[in-house]
Structure formats: structure tokens, C-alpha cells
Amino acid sequence: MNETIALLKNHRSIREFTPEPVSDELVREIIDAAGWSATSNFVQAYTVIRVRNPQTRQQIAELAGSQSWVENSPVFLVFCADLKRNQAACAYENMEMVSGYTEQFIIATVDVSLAAQNAMIAAESLGLGGVFIGGIRNNPEEVSELLELPDQVYPVFGMCLGYPAAEPEQKPRLPVDVVLKEETYQQDVSELEQYNETCKAYYQNRSSGSRDETWTHQIATMMSKPMRAHMREFLQKKGFKFK
């Protein structure tokens, strides 16, 4: 195992931070590293907004589900899928972007996700920790208004960064044999049963025995209910028509 793999395998969500500030130079270095992620056809369809205003942060924290670390972390970033810049590139060349296609939405969403992962890895390599905030999609219209996001741009997730004040236990991930298949798709229920036992032991240990839950139960509980059913209508309003 080399240092890069060790760093990747050490990832955990950090929600408690020391008061130590993160310099602007460090934030810029992290975002620069994010920019070297893979991008479909050189589109680079993402924008990152750093939110410093305490009132805006407080509002986003509430909109995201009362996540206090959004308000209190030294750095809070919002990663946006952005086709507006590509639209501007077309206008610059006296051409019109043909918008509203599902593939464009996929490209932008993948681009911003790859960039954000690069940013998190870069931050962790510098001794920082952080957590992704998917909760901003609970109320994407309100978040978009706060950040003045135009059409063809939508907030995908936030990211809190800072120096860790605590190092929580890692959640066990799916074993390689569950996710890596040869030649064709295969699924073995027994593999999930083994993973269930691993996750149950993790939750029991973390909660001193008060939580006894398997992975399949947790996922089934979540996936058997509608998830952010407002997102399609919101995205269509923002110009993502899914043609």
C-alpha cells in the first residue's frame, strides 16, 4: 500500500472542527487540485461557491436539515453543476447551445462530482477533514436563490472543511468482492448477509449496543420511500429538460 491508497482508505466524514482557520491560499490550492479531475470532452461543467456570510450559512444549515456544521465549519463550499459557462462559450462564438438534453445533465453532474472528490482528497492530504452535504437538495430552490444561481446551474452538494477536532470510527464499506465482478453482472445475497453482520457490529459498537441495524434494513427503509420528489420539477425549472 502506498501513501495515496492509505489516504483514500482513511476517509471518514468529519463534522467537528477545531477553531483553527483554513487560509485562503489553502482553499485555492484545494480548488486548483479539484480542477485537474477528469472532465467529459473538456467541458469542465462545474462551479464552486465558497460561502462566508454567517447569515447565509445559517440559512443553508437549516435548509439542509439543521446541520450545524454547515454553519460552524471553517470552510463551507457549494459544488454546482454548471452549463451556464458552456452557454456563454457558445454565445461568444456566435452559436446557440442546444440545451435541455439528459446527457448534458449527466455530464455536468459527473464533472462536479469528480471535481468534488478531488477536492476532498486534496484537503485530506493537507491534514483537513470534511463532509459532503447532500441535504442542500432538500430545498434546492431556496439555496439557489441565496446563491443567485442562474438557469443551467444547480447545487449538487455542499462540503464542510476544517481541521478535525475528533476522528470518528470509519463506517465499513462494501467488500471488494461485492462490487467487483468479472465479465458480467452478478449478485450473491450471501455476500450482503456477511456485510450485514459487519455493519451490525459497527453500529452496536458505536452506540454501546443501543443501535442494532443491518445495511440491508437501513437501505430498504430509505429506498422504499420517495426521495426528494421535488428534484425533477426543480431541475426542469432550471433548464434541465431531460430530452
Protein Blocks (a to p, Z undefined) as FASTA:
>chain_A
ZZklmmmmmgccdfbdcfbdcdfklmmmmmmmmmmpccehhlopacddddfblklmmmmm
mmnoopaklmmpmbdcdddddfklmmmmmmmnopacdehifklmmmmmmmmmmmmmmmmm
mmmmnopacdddfklmmmmmlmmmmnopaehiacfbdcdddddfbdcdddddddfklmmc
ghiacddfklmmmmmmmmmmmmmmmnnopaccdfklmmmmmmmpcehkllmmmmmmnopa
oZZ
